Amino acid sequence: MENIDQNEDDERIKRLEYEHLHKIETLKRSQVPYESFKDELRSK
């Protein structure tokens, strides 16, 4: 029984880590247009 709980915890942890990484990637991607926009403003 304890082993099953451990496996469920591992699955949950992996899922959380994956979601966290995915959020970070999404944030980075969404910041790229802003960064280039900022550069354009600075050059004017």
matplotlib code that plots the C-alpha trace (Angstrom):
import matplotlib.pyplot as plt

x = [0.0, 2.8, 4.4, 1.3, 1.2, 4.8, 4.1, 1.2, 3.4, 6.0, 3.5, 2.1, 5.5, 6.5, 3.2, 3.8, 7.4, 6.2, 3.5, 5.9, 8.4, 5.6, 4.5, 8.1, 8.4, 5.1, 6.2, 9.5, 7.7, 5.2, 8.0, 9.8, 7.4, 7.6, 11.4, 11.5, 8.9, 10.9, 14.0, 11.9, 10.8, 14.3, 15.7, 13.2]
y = [0.0, 2.4, 1.7, 2.8, 6.1, 6.7, 6.1, 8.5, 11.1, 10.6, 11.0, 14.2, 15.7, 14.9, 16.5, 19.6, 19.9, 19.6, 22.2, 24.5, 24.2, 24.7, 27.9, 29.2, 28.4, 30.1, 33.2, 33.4, 33.1, 35.8, 38.1, 38.0, 40.3, 42.7, 42.7, 43.5, 46.1, 47.8, 47.8, 49.5, 52.2, 52.8, 53.2, 56.0]
z = [0.0, 0.9, -2.4, -4.3, -2.4, -3.2, -6.9, -6.9, -5.2, -7.8, -10.6, -9.0, -8.5, -12.1, -13.3, -11.2, -12.4, -16.0, -15.6, -13.9, -16.8, -19.3, -17.5, -17.6, -21.3, -22.0, -20.0, -21.8, -25.2, -24.2, -23.1, -26.4, -28.3, -25.3, -25.4, -29.1, -28.6, -25.9, -28.2, -30.9, -28.5, -27.3, -30.8, -31.6]

ax = plt.figure().add_subplot(projection="3d")
ax.plot(x, y, z, "-o")
ax.set_aspect("equal")
plt.show()
